[in-house]
Amino acid sequence: MNTALVNPELRAIEFMGDVALFVYLNNERTFIVPLNQFPAIRNLSKEQRMDFEVIDGIYLSFRSIDDIYSIHQLIGID
């Protein structure tokens, strides 16, 4: 069984202004996440948004805020 299908990992993120976050997974899927669902991320400056860390391929952390987001939270299956 292909583990990328069962346990997707966060490959990259990209912002579309203050409107959306593109979440790219290792299984070639891309999710568009409205930033109004994550006000703490939406309120970050452009520079702060670029200062992030992917932890174990599963979690997304921004250094300017204390929240840590899982892939499941970001794509709405948590």
Number of C-alpha atoms within 10 A of each C-alpha: 5 8 9 12 13 9 14 19 21 22 16 14 17 13 17 12 10 15 12 18 20 18 19 18 21 15 16 10 12 16 15 17 18 17 20 13 13 15 10 14 19 19 13 15 11 12 9 14 17 14 11 15 13 18 14 9 17 16 17 20 18 19 14 15 12 9 12 14 16 19 19 12 13 21 15 11 7 8
